[in-house]
Amino acid sequence: MSDAMNTRANDAVRSAWKLFRALTTDDAYENYLAHHRAAHPGMPALDRRAFFVREQSRKWSGITRCC
C-alpha cells in the first residue's frame, strides 16, 4: 500500500472514530473543557468525575416523560 493510500485510510478511520464518539457523546468531557477554556478563562474546570456526576444529575433529575 502506498503512503498516500495509507494516509487516506488512517484519515478515514480517525474521522469515523470521531463521528462515533460524537454520536455516543463519549467526547462530552473534551467538548466541555474546550467550551470552558473559551468561555470561562481563569476559572477551574470540573474534573472528569465531577463532570460525570453533574451530567447524570442533569440528565436524570426532573420530569423525564412527555405527558
C-alpha angles and dihedrals in degrees: 000000000000123000092249092053091045091051092049091049091050091048091050092051092048091049092049091048091049091050092048092051091049093049092050093041089236087136094057095109093050090049090049091052092049091049092045093052091050099041103032110031115180094022119108116250124225116265117244094264095049090047091052093049092048092049093048090050092048092047099047106031121092129018112342101176131083100228 
